[in-house]
Amino acid sequence: MSTGSASGRPWGPLRGDTPEADALARFLRHQMDQSSTTLRELSEQLAYSRSRISEYLSGRAIPPWEFIQKFLYLSSPKPLHERRLAEARHLLRSAIDAKYRPATPDAPSRHPEVLAQVIEAQRRTIEMADRLSKSLEQLASISEQLHRSQQLNMILLQLAFTRPLPELPGRSA
């Protein structure tokens, strides 16, 4: 592990949100140590602020691929350039995947009351989904019956207006 930056000042602790972000920052620090480049020189050559580069080197922020490419172009020897890019690409993908990976819940034994609440909420959700499904089926059935009754009304109205109504028995005019 690197003990310090090119200026001789020791590196601070890694501060990534995930171990994968720390691994990428550790890799970048090592490259910087190997090149004997200072943070100021990097800032000038890469057109990134020193504070932004420090965030990348501490793991607090995941650098964009363009930064990593430029950084490695400046800090790694040409014969190793492609190998370092491949390593960096793998570390960057891992850091990004870890950053956006859904958090895994703690073990059930640690929080049984929370687990019981989650199970109850899931049970109620399934129950409500079943009730909603049945209600939608009933709505579809009622809509179909309404449509049929409207068609029957239209037929009856057509019959009533196209034919004279018969005289009802027992009624005199």
Secondary structure, 3 states (H helix, E strand, C coil): CCCECCCCCECCCCCCCCHHHHHHHHHHHHHHHHHCCCHHHHHHHHCCCHHHHHHHHHCCCCCCHHHHHHHHHHHCCHHHHHHHHHHHHHHHHHHHHHHHCCCCCCCCCCCHHHHHHHHHHHHHHHHHHHHHHHHHHHHHHHHHHHHHHHHHHHHHHHHHHHCCCCCCCCCCC
